[in-house]
């Protein structure tokens, strides 16, 4: 009976312990192992020994996302009007990021206090992803003082712009960015909300400048971004040689310019679509996989743009602009479509365009009047797998007739179960 039980493991020797420590310290082994760990597991590993602390601490601070736990709860308490330790939390955030900011590679900073702390850390140069988007400012009991804001800038100027209620004569230049600061008059000692947002933009560009390895970048959702010259913005973006994912939010840059300057872009979200309508037939951007249009668009314009994006797999639109259905039908009939594997083919001097292989299609806001227009558009997406839009009778019929591979249909009872059953039944028939 004793043979049925496994023999006990021998006690670890100093040599085996050293070998395990050497093995676990190899970055190429730690990374795949840590991918299976939850955040509490990594915290436990840090407490094992000083050696493990050095190995796993960079992984713990690899990602800072203020939209997820535990940061979300932390800021909820920080912003509570009746919570006395608010100043202590702010001090802890600044101290923590000052200590561990050089480990951060993926940063989602929706809170101004985090953006301030990271921008003030000159060692934070390893970012590959910087997502800002909507910026939230914590409540202040006292008004924001000019001197306080100046001290919080990433590179405080030697002197400060100061204006009175009667005059706007600047004593010095306020920020490093090319703001026209004397357009507005500020009350003595108090910075108004417009200038607060400009300071946020200052911190954002400071981070971009000190992280040339950025792969993903999302601009702040602030109108102050458009106060900068386009040349200034493009000059800073051209320094990002590895940029693949760009979300411009409401910044009014031209989409055609962005694709020409960054032909390796794989994901682009943009507000201004007009430039893409001027592309010539030979201009093809096959690297782009995801296109987001942060505005209401005409489907006739979308069809023209798609002809230049043969590799596009995901299309996201904020909403549908009203247009005559007759015009949409005419436009669809006039666009030449062939079925080569990808890219374009040439017949003499004629360029024949292959439609993009759209697999995911999303419209944020739809109305009942949009149904027939959406139904006409999805006919052009025979490889569609996922649709997130208002789906009613005409669209559902078009999806059934033209989108055989559909797997997800949001907002409809039963989803795409009928499509899945049809594929199973067809496969069963082929096997017979």
C-alpha positions in Angstrom: 0.0 0.0 0.0 2.8 2.4 0.8 4.0 2.2 -2.9 0.7 3.9 -4.0 1.7 7.1 -2.3 4.3 9.4 -3.9 7.6 9.8 -2.2 8.1 13.1 -0.3 10.1 15.8 -2.1 13.6 16.3 -0.9 14.2 19.5 1.1 15.6 22.4 -1.0 19.3 22.8 -1.0 21.1 26.2 -1.2 22.1 25.3 -4.8 18.5 24.6 -5.9 17.3 27.8 -4.2 19.8 29.9 -6.0 18.9 28.2 -9.3 15.2 29.0 -8.7 16.0 32.6 -7.9 18.1 33.0 -11.0 15.4 31.3 -13.1 12.6 33.6 -11.8 14.7 36.7 -12.3 14.9 36.3 -16.0 12.6 38.9 -17.6 11.7 36.6 -20.5 10.3 34.1 -18.0 8.7 36.5 -15.5 6.6 38.3 -18.2 4.7 35.2 -19.4 4.3 33.9 -15.9 2.9 37.2 -14.6 0.3 37.3 -17.4 -1.6 34.6 -15.5 -1.5 36.6 -12.2 -4.1 38.9 -10.8 -3.1 42.1 -9.2 -3.4 40.6 -5.6 -1.1 37.8 -6.7 1.6 40.2 -7.9 1.3 42.1 -4.6 1.8 38.8 -2.7 4.9 38.0 -4.8 6.4 41.4 -3.9 6.2 40.5 -0.2 8.1 37.1 -0.6 11.6 38.5 -0.6 13.7 41.5 -1.6 14.7 39.7 -4.8 11.1 39.0 -5.8 10.2 42.5 -4.9 12.7 43.8 -7.4 11.4 41.3 -10.1 7.7 41.9 -9.7 7.5 45.6 -8.7 7.9 46.8 -12.3 5.0 44.5 -13.3 2.8 45.9 -10.5 3.3 49.5 -11.8 3.3 48.5 -15.5 -0.2 49.8 -16.0 -2.0 52.7 -14.2 -5.6 53.1 -15.2 -7.7 55.6 -13.2 -10.9 54.1 -14.6 -10.4 50.8 -12.9 -9.9 49.5 -9.4 -8.3 50.4 -7.0 -7.8 53.9 -8.5 -11.4 54.5 -9.2 -12.4 54.0 -5.5 -9.4 56.1 -4.4 -10.5 59.1 -6.5 -14.1 58.7 -5.4 -13.0 59.1 -1.8 -10.6 61.9 -2.8 -13.4 63.9 -4.4 -15.8 63.4 -1.5 -16.7 66.9 -0.2 -16.9 65.6 3.4 -13.9 63.3 3.5 -11.2 64.9 5.7 -8.1 62.9 4.5 -8.4 64.3 0.9 -5.1 66.2 1.1 -3.4 63.0 2.4 -4.6 61.0 -0.6 -3.4 63.7 -3.0 0.0 63.7 -1.3 0.1 59.9 -1.5 -0.6 59.9 -5.2 2.2 62.4 -5.9 4.7 60.5 -3.8 3.8 57.1 -5.2 4.1 58.2 -8.8 7.3 60.0 -8.1 8.7 56.7 -6.7 7.3 54.2 -9.3 6.5 56.4 -12.3 9.6 55.1 -14.3 7.9 51.6 -14.4 4.7 52.9 -16.0 4.2 51.8 -19.6 0.5 52.1 -20.0 -1.2 55.2 -18.5 -4.9 56.1 -18.5 -5.1 59.4 -16.7 -8.6 60.8 -16.5 -7.8 62.7 -13.3 -5.9 65.9 -13.4 -3.9 65.1 -10.3 -2.4 61.9 -11.9 -1.5 63.8 -15.1 0.1 66.5 -12.9 2.2 63.9 -10.9 3.3 61.9 -14.0 4.3 65.0 -15.9 6.3 66.3 -13.0 8.3 63.0 -13.0 11.1 63.4 -15.5 11.9 59.7 -15.1 8.6 58.7 -16.7 10.1 58.0 -20.1 8.9 54.4 -20.8 5.3 55.0 -21.8 4.0 53.1 -24.8 0.4 54.0 -24.2 -1.0 57.4 -23.1 -4.8 57.8 -22.8 -6.2 61.0 -21.5 -9.6 61.7 -23.0 -12.0 63.4 -20.6 -10.1 65.1 -17.7 -11.7 65.3 -14.2 -10.6 67.9 -11.8 -10.8 67.3 -8.0 -12.8 69.8 -6.0 -11.0 72.7 -4.3 -12.4 74.6 -1.4 -10.2 77.6 -2.1 -9.7 79.1 -5.6 -6.7 78.0 -7.7 -3.9 80.4 -7.0 -1.6 81.5 -9.8 1.5 80.7 -7.8 0.2 77.1 -7.0 -0.5 76.4 -10.7 2.9 77.7 -11.7 4.7 75.5 -9.3 2.8 72.4 -10.6 3.9 72.9 -14.2 6.3 70.3 -15.6 8.8 73.0 -16.5 7.9 76.1 -14.4 8.8 79.3 -16.2 11.0 81.8 -14.4 8.2 84.4 -14.3 4.5 84.5 -14.7 1.9 86.4 -16.7 -0.2 88.7 -14.4 -3.2 90.8 -15.5 -5.6 93.0 -13.8 -9.3 93.6 -14.4 -8.6 96.7 -16.4 -5.5 95.7 -18.5 -4.1 92.5 -19.9 -0.5 93.7 -20.3 1.7 90.6 -19.8 4.7 91.0 -17.6 6.1 87.8 -19.0 5.1 84.8 -21.1 3.0 82.4 -19.1 3.5 79.0 -20.7 5.9 77.2 -22.9 3.2 76.4 -25.4 2.3 79.0 -28.0 -0.8 80.3 -26.2 -2.0 83.8 -26.8 -2.4 84.3 -23.1 -3.4 88.0 -23.1 -6.6 87.4 -25.1 -8.4 86.8 -21.8 -8.4 88.9 -18.6 -7.9 87.0 -15.4 -8.8 88.2 -11.9 -5.8 89.0 -9.7 -4.6 85.9 -7.9 -7.1 83.5 -9.5 -6.8 81.3 -12.5 -10.0 80.8 -14.5 -11.2 77.5 -15.9 -9.9 78.2 -19.4 -6.4 78.6 -18.2 -6.7 75.5 -16.0 -7.5 73.5 -19.1 -4.5 75.0 -20.9 -2.2 73.9 -18.1 -3.6 70.3 -18.5 -2.7 70.5 -22.2 0.8 71.7 -21.2 1.3 68.6 -19.1 0.0 66.3 -21.8 2.5 67.6 -24.4 5.3 67.4 -21.9 4.6 63.7 -21.5 4.4 63.2 -25.2 7.7 64.9 -25.7 9.6 62.8 -23.1 8.1 59.5 -24.4 9.1 59.1 -28.1 8.3 55.4 -27.9 4.6 55.9 -27.7 2.6 53.4 -29.7 -0.9 54.5 -28.5 -2.0 58.1 -28.0 -5.4 59.6 -27.1 -5.7 63.4 -26.9 -7.4 65.2 -24.1 -11.1 66.0 -24.7 -10.4 69.7 -24.3 -11.1 72.6 -26.7 -7.8 74.1 -25.7 -6.1 71.6 -27.9 -7.3 73.5 -30.9 -5.7 76.7 -29.6 -2.4 75.3 -30.7 -1.2 75.6 -34.2 -1.4 72.5 -36.4 2.3 72.8 -37.2 3.1 72.5 -33.5 1.0 69.4 -33.0 2.3 67.7 -36.2 5.9 68.4 -35.3 5.4 66.7 -31.9 3.6 63.7 -33.4 6.2 63.1 -36.1 8.7 62.4 -33.3 6.7 59.3 -32.4 8.2 56.8 -34.8 6.3 53.8 -33.4 2.9 55.4 -33.3 0.2 52.9 -34.5 -3.0 53.9 -32.5 -4.1 57.6 -32.6 -7.3 59.1 -31.1 -7.5 62.8 -31.8 -10.8 63.3 -29.9 -12.1 66.8 -31.0 -8.8 68.1 -32.3 -9.4 69.6 -35.8 -6.6 67.8 -37.7 -7.2 66.7 -41.2 -7.6 62.9 -41.7 -5.9 62.9 -45.1 -2.8 64.7 -43.6 -2.6 62.2 -40.8 -2.7 59.2 -43.1 -0.1 60.7 -45.4 2.3 61.5 -42.5 1.6 58.3 -40.6 1.1 55.5 -43.2 1.8 52.8 -40.6 -1.2 53.8 -38.5 -3.4 50.8 -37.7 -6.1 52.6 -35.6 -7.4 56.2 -36.1 -10.2 58.1 -34.5 -10.8 61.5 -35.9 -13.4 64.3 -36.1 -12.6 65.9 -39.4 -13.4 63.6 -42.4 -13.4 66.2 -45.2 -9.8 65.6 -46.3 -10.4 61.9 -47.0 -13.0 62.9 -49.6 -10.2 64.5 -51.7 -8.0 61.3 -52.0 -7.1 60.4 -55.5 -7.9 56.8 -56.7 -4.2 55.7 -56.4 -4.0 56.6 -52.7 -4.4 53.4 -50.7 -3.8 53.0 -46.9 -3.9 49.2 -46.4 -2.3 49.3 -42.9 -5.4 51.0 -41.3 -7.5 48.4 -39.4 -9.8 50.6 -37.3 -11.4 53.9 -38.3 -13.5 55.9 -35.9 -15.4 59.0 -37.0 -16.3 61.1 -34.0 -19.1 63.0 -35.9 -22.3 62.5 -37.9 -21.5 61.5 -41.4 -23.2 60.9 -44.7 -23.0 57.3 -45.9 -22.2 58.4 -49.4 -19.0 60.0 -48.0 -18.2 56.8 -46.0 -18.4 54.7 -49.2 -16.0 56.9 -50.9 -13.5 56.8 -48.0 -13.7 53.0 -47.7 -12.4 52.6 -51.3 -9.0 53.9 -50.1 -8.8 51.6 -47.0 -8.7 48.0 -48.3 -7.4 46.6 -45.0 -10.1 48.1 -42.8 -11.8 45.7 -40.4 -13.5 47.9 -37.9 -15.7 51.0 -38.6 -17.1 53.2 -35.8 -19.4 56.1 -36.4 -21.0 58.5 -33.9 -24.2 59.0 -36.0 -25.8 59.1 -39.4 -26.4 62.5 -41.1 -29.6 62.9 -43.1 -29.3 62.4 -46.9 -31.7 61.3 -49.7 -31.8 57.5 -50.1 -31.8 57.9 -53.9 -28.4 59.5 -53.7 -27.1 56.7 -51.5 -28.4 54.0 -54.0 -26.8 55.9 -56.9 -23.5 56.1 -55.1 -23.4 52.4 -54.3 -24.2 51.5 -57.9 -21.5 53.8 -59.3 -18.7 52.4 -57.1 -16.8 49.6 -58.9 -16.4 46.4 -56.8 -14.3 43.3 -57.5 -13.4 40.4 -55.3 -9.6 40.1 -55.4 -8.0 38.9 -52.1 -7.0 42.4 -51.0 -5.7 45.7 -52.3 -6.3 46.9 -55.8 -6.0 45.5 -59.3 -5.4 47.3 -62.6 -7.0 47.0 -65.9 -5.0 49.1 -68.3 -5.3 52.6 -67.0 -8.3 51.8 -64.8 -7.9 51.2 -61.1 -10.4 48.6 -59.8 -10.9 48.8 -56.0 -11.6 45.9 -53.6 -14.0 46.8 -50.8 -12.5 46.6 -47.2 -13.1 43.5 -45.2 -15.3 45.1 -42.5 -15.8 42.7 -39.6 -17.1 45.1 -36.9 -19.5 48.0 -37.5 -20.7 50.3 -34.7 -23.0 53.4 -34.7 -23.5 55.1 -31.4 -26.7 57.0 -32.1 -29.4 55.7 -34.5 -32.9 56.8 -35.3 -35.8 54.8 -37.0 -35.3 56.9 -40.1 -31.7 55.5 -40.4 -32.8 51.9 -40.8 -33.0 51.8 -44.6 -29.7 53.7 -45.0 -27.9 51.2 -42.7 -29.5 48.3 -44.6 -28.0 49.6 -47.8 -24.6 50.1 -46.2 -24.2 46.6 -44.6 -24.7 45.0 -48.1 -21.2 46.2 -48.7 -19.9 44.2 -45.6 -20.3 40.5 -46.5 -17.7 39.5 -43.9 -19.4 41.3 -41.1 -19.1 39.5 -37.7 -20.3 42.1 -35.2 -22.8 45.0 -35.5 -23.6 47.5 -32.8 -26.3 49.7 -34.1 -30.1 50.1 -34.1 -31.2 47.1 -36.1 -34.8 47.0 -37.2 -36.7 45.2 -40.0 -34.9 46.5 -43.2 -31.4 46.2 -41.6 -32.1 42.7 -40.2 -33.2 41.5 -43.6 -30.1 42.9 -45.3 -27.9 41.2 -42.7 -29.6 37.9 -43.2 -29.2 38.1 -47.0 -25.7 39.5 -47.2 -23.8 38.9 -43.9 -23.5 35.1 -43.6 -20.8 35.1 -40.9 -22.6 37.3 -38.3 -21.9 36.3 -34.7 -23.0 39.3 -32.6 -25.9 41.6 -33.0 -26.4 44.0 -30.1 -29.8 45.4 -29.1 -31.8 42.6 -30.7 -33.6 39.8 -28.9 -31.9 36.6 -29.7 -28.9 38.4 -31.2 -27.3 36.4 -34.1 -28.5 33.0 -32.9 -30.4 32.4 -36.2 -27.2 33.0 -38.2 -25.2 30.6 -36.1 -27.9 27.9 -36.5 -27.9 28.4 -40.2 -24.2 27.9 -40.4 -24.4 24.7 -38.3 -27.2 23.4 -40.5 -25.2 24.2 -43.7 -22.2 22.5 -42.3 -24.3 19.4 -41.4 -25.6 19.3 -45.0 -22.1 19.5 -46.4 -20.9 16.7 -44.2 -23.6 14.4 -45.6 
